[in-house]
Amino acid sequence: MTVPERNPDQLDPETLAVRGGHERSHFGETAEAIYLTSGFVYDSAEAAEARFTGEQPGYVYSRYGNPTISVFEKRLAQIEGAEMCYGTSSGMSAAWTGLISALRAGDHVIASRALFGSNVVIFQQFLPRFGIETTLIDGTDLAAWEAAIRPNTKLLFLETPSNPTLELIDIRAIAELAHAHGAKLMVDNALASPIVQRPITMGADLVMYSATKHIDGQGRCLGGAILSTKAYLETEFQPFLRHTGPALSPFNAWVLAKGLETMALRVERSASTALALAQRIEDHKAVKRAIYPFLKSHKQYDLAQRQMDNGGTLIAFDLGTKAAAFAFLNALEIVDISNNLGDAKSLATHPVTTTHRAVAPEDRAKAGITEGLVRLSVGLETVRDLGHDITRALDAAAKVL
């Protein structure tokens, strides 16, 4: 894949987040219109036929495409630096449709084992049902990727930073390896967001998002997205989307498009707060290990500095035991206990009993997901208030150790 070069005349991502993809109707509205319609009408039977054959441009059914969904898709593609984007009903529908449209029975796919729990289930349980071989590896080890490649390897899949241990993988290196062997690279960039890193510009062939996270950013609706080249998406992905129906709703697309407008402000503010909190958490006596990409103690700090614009909004830390983790969570007064992330409100969860409950204990251990691990999604509250709340909760955790 050829990595697109940035045109010096191209607008900055922050500007595109506000202006990209907006086509005003004849009413001249300031905000994007919401087209809450399932279908469309035609001037004649001949026009309907021409629309369905593709001879005439336009929309035919909102499962296939919709003006509001198009605004979201065009805007996100411009921010990411991708040729094209398709919205989906959720992040997991983006993951599943992205994988199943890229693979065939008899193909082999390699994935880093440090993944969101539902993605692990897809690789271990669902893809094998369709005759697709899967191999999970230590994604931080380039030699492990290379050793796992087979003649029938068609796709490499990774998540960086990973959920919930914030493990990092060198996107450029894995993209070069995949292309050298005739395979494609798919990156789950949900935990970072396109404000933190843009995998397409680093050589990734497909990028997926749970737009439910930082893109919406306020816990309002579900959505997902797949980005790649126009030729690939129209040939491989669009037929699958069209005929199986994991469509994004027009209303959710409108919410997500509006979320993109403030995404940079939210993510940059939360990341700044997260770094300050991570430094405080690391120094607390109850914490066995604090994990944040921009902490100098992170084992891949140098990679984070090269690959990420900031450290992101997530912090992970190990309190040693499940009892200590629960004591921390139950002592929080500002931060909510929730398995979501990327919200304006700070949220904390215990991955072993929530997001990664369905992952086998031995696989959790390999990925570093311990009984004492807590994942903290930093929101927009002040550093002072969050710091006080988290310190008080850490003090409570220390009492049960």
N, C-alpha and C positions, 0 to 999 in steps of 0.2 A: 504494500500500500504506500502511495506517495503522501507524505505529510504535507498538508496545505501550508503555504507561506502566507504570513499576515501581510495584507495590502496596507501600505502606510496611510492610505486614504480611508481605510475602513474605520468605522466608528468603534469606540471602546466598548467592551462587554457591558459596562454599567449603563452606557447610553442605549445600547441595543436592548437591554432589559426593560427599558421604558418605552422605546420607540419601535422595536423590531416587530415585524409581522402585522402591524396595525393597518387595516384598510377600512377607511370610514365609508359608511353608507351615504346615500344622497342626503341624509338628514344632517350630516356634519357633526356627529356627536363627538364629545371630548373623550369619554371612556369607551372602551370596546363594547360593541353590542353583544347581547346574548341571543343566539338563535336557538331557542328551545323548540326544535321541530324534529320529528323522527324522519319525515320524508319531504320531498320536493315535487313541484308540479312542472309541466312542460307545455309549451305553446301548441304543440301538435303531437300526433303519434310519431311522425317522422323525427321530430326533435327528441322525443324520448328514446327512440331507437339509436339516434346518433350519439346521445349522451351515454348510453350503455355500451356502445361499441368503442367509445373513446374518440370518435371523430369530432365531437363537440365538447368543449370543456364545460365543467360544471359539476354540481353535486347531484347524487341520485338517492342516497339513503344515509342517515347519520351513523349507521354502523360502519360505512365505508369512509365517510368524511363529512365534515360540517364546517361552516365558516368560522365558528368560534373555536373549534378544535384546531383549525388551521392556524389561527393567530398564535395559540400556544405552541404548536409544533414549529412554526417558522421562527418564533422568538427564541425558543430554546436552542434550535439549531444554530442560529446566528451567534448566540452567547458561547456555545460550545466550540464553534468553528467547524461544524459538520455540514455536509451538503444537504442532509435531509433528516427529518425526525418524524416518528409516528407516536402518537399518544396511545396509552392503553389504560385499562380500568384500574390497575393497581401496580405497585412495584413488582409483586410476584407474577402478575400476568405478563409484565415486560420480561422478566427473567425466563419464564417458561416458554413464551412464544418466541423470544429471541433464540433460545437454545434449540427448540424443536424444529424451528424453520431453517436452522443452519445445519442440522444433522439428519442423517438417514440411517436406517438399519444397517449394521455392519461397520459404522463409523466408530471412532474412538475419540474421547474428549478427556483432557487433563484439567484438573482444577486444584487450586490451593485449598488445603483442608480448613483453613481459618476463614469460615464463611458464616453468613446468617443461617440460623438453624433450618429454615424451610429450604434454602438452597442445598444444604447438605442432604436433606431428604430427597430432593429431586435427583441429585447425582447418585445416591446410594440405592434408592428404591424405584423411582419412576422411569428414568432413562433406560435402565436395563430391561424393563418390560417391553420396550420398543426395539430391542436388539442393539442398543447403543452401549458400547463398552466405556467404563469410566475408571479413572485413576485419580485418587486424591493424594497430594504430596505436600511437603513443606514448601510453601510458596516462596520463602525467603532464600531458598537454595537453588541457584541457577542450574547447578549440576543435576539436581533432582528433576527439574523440568526436562532437561535434555535427555536424561536417562530414561524417562517415561515415554518419550516419543516413539511411536510405531509407524509403520508404513500407512496405516489407515487413520492416523491422527488428523482430524480435521479442524479441531477447535481447542484453544487454550482459554481458560476462564479464571479470572481472579477478582478479588475485592480488596481494595487498598484505599484508606486504612481498613483493616478488617473489623468485623463486628463479633465480639466485643473487645478483643484484646489489642486493637489498634496496631496490629502487625502491618508493616509496609512491604510492598513489592515493587521492584524496579520496572516500571511500565515499559520504558524504552528498551531495556535489555530483553524482556520477555517478548515484546513485539518483534524485535529483530530475530529472535530464535524461532518464533512461530513462522515468520515469513520465509526464513531460510529453509524450512521444511514444508512449505506449501500449505501451511495452516493459517487460520485466522485467530486473532486475539479479541476476546470480549471482556470488558471491564465493568464491574459494578461500582459506580462512582457515587453511590447514594450517601455514604457517610461523609464524603468530602464536599460534594456539590461542585458545580463548575466555577464557583468563586475561588475555591481552594486549588483545584487542579483540573485540567482539561485533557483527558486521555487521548482524544482524537489527534491533538497536536503532538502527542508523543508516539504516535504510530499505531494506536489501537484501531481495530477495524469496526468494532461495534462497542457502543457505550450504552449502559442501561441506568435508569434512575427509578427509585421509588420517589415520585414527585410528592408523595404524602409527607415526606420529611422536610428538608430545607426549602424546597421550591414553594410549597404551600406555606410552611413555617409557622402556622398558627393553629394546627390541629383540627382543621375544618373538614377536609375531604380526602378521599383516596384518589390516587392517580399514578401512572407510570409512563415511561418513555423509552424508546429505542432510537439511537442515532447511528447513522452510517452513511455510506455513499448512496446517492440517488439510484444508481444502477442496481446495487445490491438490494436495497429495501424494496424497490418496485418489483424486482424479479423474484426474490425469495421470501421477503417478509409480508408484503402487502397481500398476496393471495391467501396466506394463512390467516392474517387479521380479518380479511374480508369474509372468509367462509366459516370461520370458527367463532367470531363475535366477541373477543375481549376488548370491546370498544370503550373509549373514554366518553363520559357523558358531557354534553355541551356545557351544562352548568358548572361541573367540576373543572372543565377546561378553562372557563372564564375565571374561576377562583384562582387556578394555578397561574394563569397568565398575569393576573394582578399580583400574585405572590412573587413572580419573577421581578417585578418592578422594585421591590424593596429587599430582595434576597441579598445583595451585596452589603447593604447597610446592616442587616440582621446578622449575617454570618461573620462579618468582620468584627462587629461589636462583641458577639458571643465568643469568638475565638480569642480576642484580647482578654476578655474576662476569664476564659478557660485557662489560659497560660498562667495568669496570676493565681487562680485557685489551685492549679496543678502544683505550683511551687509550694503553696501552703500545705496542701495535702501530703506531698512528699515528705515534709518535715515533721509530720505528726507521728507520735510514738505508736499509735494503733495501726499504722499502715506498714505492711510488709514490703509492698512495692507499688509505686505509682507509675502509670503509663500515660504519656502524652507525647505526641511526635516532636514537639518543639522543646521538650525538656532535654537538657544535655545528657541526662542519664538514659534516655531512650536508646536502645541498642542500634537503632537505624537513624539516629539523629542527622547524620551527614546526608543520607538519602532524602530525609524529610526536607532539609534545607534546599536540596537541588530540585525536588519534584513538587513541593507544595508551596503555595503563596503564604499560607499561615498554618498553624497547627490544627485547625478545625475546632469543632464545638464539643467534641467528646473527650471525656477523661475516664480511664479505668484504674481501679486500685484494688489491691488484695488485702483484706482484713484478716486473713488466716483461716477463719471458720465461718460456717453458715450462721451460727449463733451471733457472731460479731457483725456479720453483714446485715442480718435482720435487725439487730439492735440499732445499727446506724440508720437503716431505712425508717424504722419506727420512731426514731427520735427527731426526724426532720419535721420542721414546721412550715417552711416556705417551699422547699423543693417537694414536688409531688412524686409518689411512687407510681410509675407507669412504664410500660414496655415500649412506648413510642420514643422518638428522638427528633431532633431538628426543630423543636417547637420554640415559640417565644417564651414559654414557661419552662423553667428548669425541671428536669425529670430524672429520676433514678430508678434503676431496676437491678434485680439479682438474676443474671442470665441463666444460671443452672436450673432455676425453678420457673423461668418464664420463656424468654426468647429461644433458649437452647435446650429446653426440657426434652424435646423429641430426639435430640442427638444422643447416641450411645455414650455411656460414661467413659469408655476407653477412648472414644473419639474426642470427647470434651477434654480429656487429660492431654491428649496429643496436641490439641490446639491451645493449651494453657488456660482453659476455662475452669477455674478452681471453685470450690465451695465458698470461698471467702471473697470472690470477685464481685465488685459492684461496678456498673456502668453508669456514668453521670453525663447527661446531656445538658449542656449549659445554655440557658436562655438569655433574656434581656434584663433581668433584675440587676441591681447594682452589685459590684464586687463586695462592698461593705456588708450588705444584707446577706448575700449568699455565703460570704466567708464566715460570718457569725453563725449562720444556720448549720453549715457543714462542720465547723469546728465543734460546736455543741454536740452534733450527732457522732462525730469521731470520738469525742470524750466518752459518750455513752457506750460506743463499741469497745473502747479500751477497758471498761469495767467488766466485761464478760470474758476477756482474754486470760 
